[in-house]
Amino acid sequence: MSLHSHNFVENYSGLVGFGADRKTDENTIIYYLQKFSDDQLMSIITRRMTDTELEETFELINRILKNHLTESEYHNLFLKDDHDH
């Protein structure tokens, strides 16, 4: 069984757009990130990104993870290592 899932993008049929309301904004971010993280797309985009873009993306993701997850959530939800702290 796979540790990662991207089911939201496969099943979502709502509005994809930003600025309408909070729930639509949240759904749009989920939709975009799941589409963006597609293996085929990422293999092309990451090769074309500048070093600065790679670093900025890495730093943004890390900042969001640090700001919104506990250490235990980080290990369980992001790393998928079921390591309790």
Backbone as CSV, one residue per row, in Angstrom:
resi,resn,N_x,N_y,N_z,CA_x,CA_y,CA_z,C_x,C_y,C_z
1,MET,0.841,-1.187,0.000,0.000,0.000,0.000,0.887,1.252,0.000
2,SER,0.514,2.214,-0.776,1.263,3.452,-0.880,1.100,4.300,0.382
3,LEU,2.159,4.972,0.776,2.097,5.850,1.939,1.484,7.202,1.616
4,HIS,1.543,7.607,0.358,1.070,8.928,-0.045,-0.202,8.810,-0.870
5,SER,-1.033,9.824,-0.779,-2.270,9.832,-1.549,-2.483,11.207,-2.179
6,HIS,-3.151,11.194,-3.293,-3.535,12.422,-3.983,-4.966,12.261,-4.487
7,ASN,-5.842,11.828,-3.604,-7.217,11.536,-4.002,-8.072,12.779,-4.195
8,PHE,-7.767,13.840,-3.498,-8.583,15.055,-3.586,-8.698,15.525,-5.032
9,VAL,-7.569,15.646,-5.707,-7.554,16.153,-7.080,-8.312,15.223,-8.026
10,GLU,-8.358,13.956,-7.715,-9.070,12.987,-8.556,-10.582,13.088,-8.395
11,ASN,-11.030,13.587,-7.248,-12.455,13.577,-6.942,-13.104,14.955,-6.860
12,TYR,-12.313,16.008,-6.782,-12.857,17.349,-6.581,-13.515,17.859,-7.856
13,SER,-14.733,18.376,-7.711,-15.451,18.903,-8.871,-15.917,20.335,-8.628
14,GLY,-15.427,20.935,-7.551,-15.822,22.297,-7.227,-15.014,23.330,-7.982
15,LEU,-15.243,24.571,-7.631,-14.564,25.700,-8.240,-13.071,25.665,-7.939
16,VAL,-12.264,25.894,-8.957,-10.826,26.061,-8.788,-10.532,27.519,-9.110
17,GLY,-10.293,28.276,-8.072,-10.033,29.694,-8.220,-9.725,30.274,-6.856
18,PHE,-9.195,31.453,-6.844,-8.768,32.030,-5.572,-9.464,33.354,-5.333
19,GLY,-9.902,33.570,-4.093,-10.482,34.835,-3.695,-11.989,34.824,-3.498
20,ALA,-12.647,33.736,-3.806,-14.107,33.674,-3.653,-14.498,33.577,-2.176
21,ASP,-13.911,32.613,-1.480,-14.157,32.406,-0.053,-13.074,31.490,0.491
22,ARG,-12.986,31.400,1.798,-11.907,30.635,2.440,-11.908,29.166,2.017
23,LYS,-13.071,28.512,2.019,-13.139,27.082,1.684,-12.692,26.837,0.241
24,THR,-13.132,27.693,-0.689,-12.701,27.550,-2.084,-11.205,27.790,-2.206
25,ASP,-10.675,28.763,-1.471,-9.229,29.013,-1.474,-8.472,27.782,-0.985
26,GLU,-8.930,27.181,0.121,-8.276,25.980,0.655,-8.331,24.848,-0.368
27,ASN,-9.504,24.623,-0.961,-9.655,23.556,-1.955,-8.772,23.803,-3.171
28,THR,-8.662,25.052,-3.578,-7.829,25.395,-4.727,-6.363,25.111,-4.438
29,ILE,-5.899,25.438,-3.234,-4.505,25.160,-2.864,-4.251,23.658,-2.881
30,ILE,-5.160,22.872,-2.309,-5.008,21.406,-2.329,-4.950,20.911,-3.775
31,TYR,-5.890,21.369,-4.580,-5.974,20.966,-5.987,-4.674,21.313,-6.722
32,TYR,-4.229,22.552,-6.596,-3.014,22.992,-7.282,-1.787,22.206,-6.824
33,LEU,-1.642,22.036,-5.515,-0.459,21.333,-5.010,-0.444,19.872,-5.447
34,GLN,-1.615,19.225,-5.462,-1.651,17.839,-5.896,-1.382,17.725,-7.396
35,LYS,-1.903,18.648,-8.180,-1.596,18.651,-9.615,-0.109,18.955,-9.826
36,PHE,0.402,19.930,-9.083,1.788,20.365,-9.204,2.766,19.257,-8.859
37,SER,2.427,18.419,-7.884,3.362,17.400,-7.410,3.327,16.113,-8.231
38,ASP,2.596,16.103,-9.316,2.585,14.953,-10.218,4.022,14.613,-10.636
39,ASP,4.378,13.365,-10.574,5.758,12.944,-10.851,6.257,13.410,-12.218
40,GLN,5.454,13.244,-13.245,5.882,13.630,-14.590,6.099,15.136,-14.692
41,LEU,5.167,15.907,-14.149,5.300,17.360,-14.166,6.518,17.814,-13.371
42,MET,6.697,17.254,-12.177,7.828,17.649,-11.329,9.165,17.332,-11.979
43,SER,9.243,16.211,-12.705,10.517,15.857,-13.342,10.910,16.887,-14.390
44,ILE,9.935,17.524,-15.015,10.220,18.562,-16.008,10.487,19.904,-15.329
45,ILE,9.593,20.297,-14.422,9.704,21.619,-13.799,10.976,21.762,-12.970
46,THR,11.300,20.770,-12.169,12.475,20.916,-11.302,13.762,21.061,-12.102
47,ARG,13.843,20.404,-13.237,15.037,20.559,-14.091,15.124,21.966,-14.678
48,ARG,13.981,22.620,-14.843,13.952,23.951,-15.452,14.011,25.084,-14.433
49,MET,13.791,24.767,-13.173,13.828,25.791,-12.132,15.255,26.266,-11.898
50,THR,15.378,27.541,-11.577,16.687,28.064,-11.223,17.064,27.565,-9.825
51,ASP,18.324,27.706,-9.475,18.759,27.352,-8.122,17.983,28.172,-7.092
52,THR,17.752,29.428,-7.392,17.010,30.300,-6.485,15.572,29.822,-6.326
53,GLU,14.930,29.447,-7.415,13.556,28.938,-7.335,13.479,27.646,-6.532
54,LEU,14.444,26.767,-6.723,14.486,25.532,-5.934,14.609,25.855,-4.446
55,GLU,15.530,26.754,-4.119,15.739,27.132,-2.722,14.506,27.807,-2.133
56,GLU,13.891,28.713,-2.869,12.694,29.411,-2.390,11.545,28.435,-2.143
57,THR,11.384,27.478,-3.035,10.327,26.479,-2.870,10.579,25.628,-1.638
58,PHE,11.804,25.174,-1.486,12.179,24.376,-0.318,11.938,25.149,0.973
59,GLU,12.366,26.402,1.007,12.210,27.223,2.210,10.746,27.509,2.514
60,LEU,9.926,27.765,1.505,8.499,28.004,1.714,7.828,26.773,2.315
61,ILE,8.091,25.619,1.745,7.481,24.389,2.255,7.928,24.129,3.689
62,ASN,9.210,24.285,3.959,9.701,24.063,5.323,9.101,25.046,6.317
63,ARG,8.976,26.313,5.918,8.372,27.314,6.803,6.925,26.954,7.121
64,ILE,6.162,26.541,6.136,4.768,26.153,6.360,4.697,24.939,7.284
65,LEU,5.536,23.957,7.039,5.544,22.764,7.896,5.875,23.130,9.336
66,LYS,6.910,23.947,9.536,7.324,24.337,10.887,6.268,25.179,11.593
67,ASN,5.577,26.034,10.844,4.576,26.920,11.445,3.266,26.227,11.803
68,HIS,2.971,25.118,11.150,1.631,24.558,11.295,1.566,23.109,11.743
69,LEU,2.698,22.455,11.924,2.704,21.079,12.401,3.549,20.955,13.662
70,THR,3.082,20.126,14.565,3.921,19.764,15.698,5.010,18.828,15.178
71,GLU,6.004,18.582,15.985,7.072,17.675,15.562,6.522,16.287,15.277
72,SER,5.612,15.821,16.118,4.991,14.515,15.915,4.180,14.470,14.619
73,GLU,3.413,15.529,14.355,2.647,15.596,13.101,3.579,15.617,11.896
74,TYR,4.675,16.349,12.026,5.664,16.405,10.947,6.170,15.007,10.616
75,HIS,6.513,14.247,11.638,7.020,12.887,11.418,5.928,11.961,10.887
76,ASN,4.750,12.041,11.471,3.679,11.127,11.075,3.045,11.481,9.736
77,LEU,2.771,12.762,9.519,2.031,13.171,8.330,2.912,13.495,7.122
78,PHE,4.060,14.107,7.362,4.933,14.495,6.252,5.983,13.423,5.958
79,LEU,6.760,13.054,6.955,7.801,12.048,6.744,7.242,10.632,6.651
80,LYS,6.065,10.410,7.206,5.398,9.106,7.220,6.250,8.053,7.922
81,ASP,6.949,8.481,8.987,7.813,7.535,9.676,7.260,7.072,11.014
82,ASP,6.058,7.525,11.374,5.391,7.113,12.617,6.296,7.226,13.820
83,HIS,7.161,8.210,13.821,8.066,8.456,14.930,7.397,9.429,15.899
84,ASP,7.124,8.970,17.095,6.493,9.846,18.098,7.565,10.542,18.909
85,HIS,7.346,11.832,19.119,8.255,12.636,19.947,7.507,13.174,21.137
